């Protein structure tokens, strides 16, 4: 079953998880035919935060962990140059302590989030 980013957001964005759709691409403005590019190259389809309570040595405060999920179809084919950008973005997020990875469906996205405890 193919899940779209909005399906994953709807299924998982509750409780301590908040996810948002990140649009990217080039669009043509209807009123003047001008092309407009939006988004950050390589940024994941779905980003947000997962709230966690930190350990007692960190005074027990809750923190929000940046989360980036790149949603793929069953085949998961992406142009090579774009895939490099996506891989770099996900590596940056995890390198800075965030949650990041690829998911093909709600279960994979949930496992990604829950695996980071």
PyMOL commands that set and color helices and strands:
alter all, ss='L'
color gray80, all
select helices_A, chain A and resi 5-12+56-58+80-95+106-114
alter helices_A, ss='H'
color red, helices_A
select strands_A, chain A and resi 17-21+25-28+35-38+46-53+62-71+99-103
alter strands_A, ss='S'
color yellow, strands_A
deselect
rebuild
show_as cartoon
